[in-house]
Amino acid sequence: MGWFEALVLGLVQGLTEFLPISSSAHLRITAAFAGWDDPGAAFTAVTQIGTELAVILYFSKKIGRILAAWWRSIYRPEWRHHPDARLGWLIIVGSLPIVVLGLLFQDAIDSAFRDLRLTATTLIVFGILLLIADRVGRQYRTLDQLTVPHGIGYGFAQAMALIPGVSRSGGTVTAGLFLGYTRAEAAEYAFLLALPAVFGSGLYKLTDIGGENSPEWGPTILATLVAFGVGYLVIAWLMNYIKTKSYVPFVIYRIALGVLLIVLVATGALDPNAGPAM
């Protein structure tokens, strides 16, 4: 991977991680369209550390309150019902599905799940699900009303993002909307819930960077830093946007991109497992 390629992919990661359009799919698609090698699951996981650092910076005060209350709740029973402490425990509970499924399907994540035909299908299907959730969700719950079953439901929705095209934020927001949470509350929990999973995955995949058939450290670090800066700006924009706007434009984009991918693969213009067909 060259420096220019890393710069472009870092921009793509930062722009798409928090939008419900799947950053892993866009990294895969961008490389395919440009004729580059698939950056791979390890590069994707490590660059996502950059965008999650942006989450920590943007929500720093809230994360600080959650950590402080959660820690107190360990040795002070009266704190266990505090909203911030409960949210801390529910982030842990909601992270369990992706940890278990990520380990079970590790080989598929690195290979079969990266087929562009599967990416196209998930872009369309989960885009339609997001549209339905955005329309029928009652949007009256806040995170203070989050329960263990809801946290687990969010967690399984996040785990679906192991397949490029689902979208970590899109999948968890869709689940939140179906469960009755507001757009802003569903998005906030989606971002917070991603922290343990993304940092865990990124650190786990660090050993693959610089190895055979993997990007070198220099370009990977550049992409991660770019993703951090761009990602912070995107979070700030999105949290303001969803207060008054719906997810319909993202749904239209997902479906259009999915259909385009299907056409390009069907006509032989794109190799579903590589880049442009020769």
Summary of the structure (lengths in Angstrom):
residues: 278
radius of gyration: 18.3
end to end distance: 20.4
largest distance: 65.5
contacts: 1004
relative contact order: 0.20
helix: 77%
strand: 1%
